[in-house]
Amino acid sequence: MNISELIQNTDSLPPAPEILPKLVEIMRDPDADSNDVVSLISTDPAIIAGVLKLSNSAAYSPAQPVTDLNDAVAMLGIQTVYRIVNMVSGSEFLDGSLSSMAISSGGLWEHSLAVALMMDQIAKGLSEVEGLPYTLGILHDVGKLLFHLGLGEEYVKVFKRVETERISITKAENQTFGFDHALAGSTMLEEWNFSPEIFIPIRYQYTPNEAPEFKELAGALHIANWGASVLGCNDGRDSWALEMCEGAIDIDEATIQMAILETKMGLEKAKQSVA
């Protein structure tokens, strides 16, 4: 079975997160304003609820309760709303359990959120779209969801290879199915009309030196994935089987350590904002 067949034969895939790629394009437009954002998100009740909840939180302490979406977006700013949309959209389809990979309910979502927060710290300036690295973090493991839904318990063959041959998860996936979850996820995101600046780094997140473009974003994602694991946000069987490559991105150890610390501090706050 190739990737296209896997996607076509997986009936239980969640609806494509249609708002996210459109929001990325709005963020790319220098003439875009808060009205464009409000127009896009105003039909999604979960996102509206997340935006209004944060605007009424102790972090902003408005004199009067904020009940209007336009007022909330004006108060929070486009960048903050962008991150809320990412969190809500991601949590809607990444929050379930993946029993075939021994990932408990919420495990993939927490890991993805930690990677997103790490990307916010180490990938600043690597994209013209502020906040795009955060989107990469949220979506980087969507291929695992595709594997779970489309292949189910067949995935046990991957674990057997990891444990007997002592190889990485992605190598075991390639040897078992002919492709790994990074390629599967990037292919699905491409079909969902995400830009190359998103699906290419996700494709090469484990082999950033091979990326044909957006190599630094792929390298940052490589490091962020490892950083989330350091924090213990890497649920699942054989989650240790992550093979790191050298020279993924030009970054010093002190910056990585600070990013891990900031991610740890921000993780609970971020989860509470959409709870």
N, C-alpha and C positions, 0 to 999 in steps of 0.2 A: 504494500500500500504506500503510495506517495503522499506528499503533504496535501495536495489539492483534494485527493480522494478522502483523506482523513477529515478535512474540513467539511466536505460535502456530505460525508456519511455520519457526521456528528450532529444528531438532531437536537441535542439539548444545550447547544451553545447559547450563551446569553445574547440578547439583542446587542448589535454593535453600539458602542458608546458614541452616538452620533454627535453629541455636543462637543466632545473634546477636540477632534480635528478641526471643527469649525472655529472653536475658540482659539486654537493655535494660530489660525489665519488672521483672526481679529487682532491678536497680540502682535502679529507681524506687520500690521498696517499702522504706519505712523500717524495716520489721520483718525484712527479709531478712538472712540470715547466711551464713557460709561453707558450711554444710551444703546450702543451696539451690544454691549455685554448684557444689559437688562433685557433687550429684545430677544437675545439668544436663549437665556436661561429661564425666562418667565413662564415657560410651559412645563418645567420639571419641578414637581412639588417637593421632591427630596432635596434638590439643590436650593430651592427657595428657603426651605426650612433651615438648612445649614447656614445660609447667609444671614438670615434673620436671627438665628440663635447666637451666632458669634457677635453680631452687631449689638445685641442686648447683653452681652456677657460683661463680667467684671473688668475685663481688659479694656473696654471702651466706656463703660458706665455712662450711658446717655442720660441726659436730664429727664427725658420722657421716653417711654418704650418705643422702639422703632418697629413699625408695622408695615411700612411701605418699602418695596424692593428697591426703588430708585434711591430713596434716602439711605438705605443700607449700603448699597454699592458706592454711593458718594462718600459715606463715612469710612468704609473699609479701604477703598481704593481698588483699582482694577487688578493689581497684582495679588492682593490677598484673596479677592473673589476667585481669581484664576486658580489658586491653590485649593480653595474650598471645592470648586467644581471637580478638580482632579481627585480629591479625597472622596467625595460623595460618589462620583462615577466609579472609581476603583472599588470602593467598599461594596457597591451593589453587586459586583460579579466576582470579587476575589475573596469574599468573606467566608465562604463555605468550606467544609472539610474536603480533603482529597485523600480518601481512604487508601487508594492504590499506592500512594506515596507516603502514607503514614503521617500526613500533614493534618493536624487537628483544625477544628473550626476556628477561623480567625488567624491561623498561623501564616498563611500565604499573604493575607492582607497586612498583618503587622510587619512582616519581612519587607514587603513592597513599600510600605510607608517609611520604614527605617532607611531603605535605599534612597527613596525620594529626598528625605531630609539630608542624607549624606551628600547627594548630588547638589543640593542647594548650597552646601558648604564648599565643595571642592571643584565644582564645574562653573563657577561664576565667570562670565565673560567668554565662555566657549561657544555661545550661541547668540545670534542677534535678537532672538526672542527670549526676553527675560522670563524665567520660569519654565522654559522648555526642559532643562535638565531634570526638574522635578517630575514632569510628565514621564520622562524616560524611566525614572525610578518606580513610579506607580505601575507602569505597564511592562516592565522588563521581563517578568516571569509569566506573562499571560499564556505562553506556550505550555506551561505545566498544566494549566487548566484544560487546554486542548488535548494533551496526552491523557489526562485522567478521564475526561468525558468520552474520548474516542477510542482509547485502547484499554482502559480499565485495568483489570488484574493481569493483563499481559505485561504490564510494567514490572512485574516481579522478576522478569528475565533480566532487566537492567540491574537490579540489586544483586542478583546472583553474580553477574559479571564484575560489578564493583568489588564485591567481597572476595571473590576467588582470584581475580586478576589484579586487584588493588589499583584500579584505574579510576579516573574521574567520572562523575555522573554523565557528563556530555560525551565522553569517549564511549562509555558503555551504551548510551542511547544511540549513537551513530552506528556502532557495531551491531546493535540489535535491530534497529528500525531503518537505518540508512540516513537518518537525520536526527538532530537534537532539538530540545525544546526552544532553544534560541532561534533557530531557523524556522521552526513551526510557528512560533509567536510572531516573528517579524513578517512572515508571509501572510498571516491572518490580519495583522495591522495594516499591511499594504492593501489588502482587499477591503479593509474598512476605511480606506481613503486617508490614512495618516500620511504625513509628508516623509520623504526619504530621511530627513534629519532626525526622525524618530525611529523608523523601522530599520535603518541601516546600523546605527549603534547597537540596537537590541540584537540584531543578527550577529554582530561581531563582539558581543560583550565578553566572551570567553577567549577570543583570539583577536584582541584589538589591533595588534600589529599587522593583521591581514586586511583590515578595513580599507576599502577603496577610497572612501571619503569619510569625513566626520570621525577621524581616527581618535582625536582627543576626547570626544564625547564617549566613544566606545571605551577608551582607556579609563575615563573617570567612572563609568558604569562598572567596569571591572573591579576597581578599587572600592567603590561604594558597596558592591555586593559582598566583598570580603569584610568591610567595616561593619555591615549589619550582622554578619556572622559573629564577629568579635563581641558584639553586644548581646549575643544569644538569640538574635531574631532570625533564626534559620531553622525552622521547624521541619521535621520529617526524618524518615529513615535514611541513614548514611548521608546526612547533611554535611558531614565533614569532608566529603569527597569533592572538594573544590580545588582545582589546579590553577595556581597563580602563574602568570607570566611576567617577566621582567620588562622594564621599559614601557609599560602600558601608558604612562603619562608622566610628565616632568613635574613631580611634586615631592616636597620634602617630608620627612617623617613627622616633624613637629606640626605641620599643617594637617596631616592625616589624624594625628592624635587629638588635635583640637576639634576637628570635624566630628570625630567619634564622640567626644564629650558633649558637643553641642547637640548632636543627634539624640543622645541619651536624654538630655534635658528637655528636648522638644517633642519627644515621641508621645509621652502621656498627654501633653497639652494638645497635640494635634489630634489624637484619638478622641479626646473629650469634646473637641469642637464639632465633631460630626456624630457623636454618640446619641 
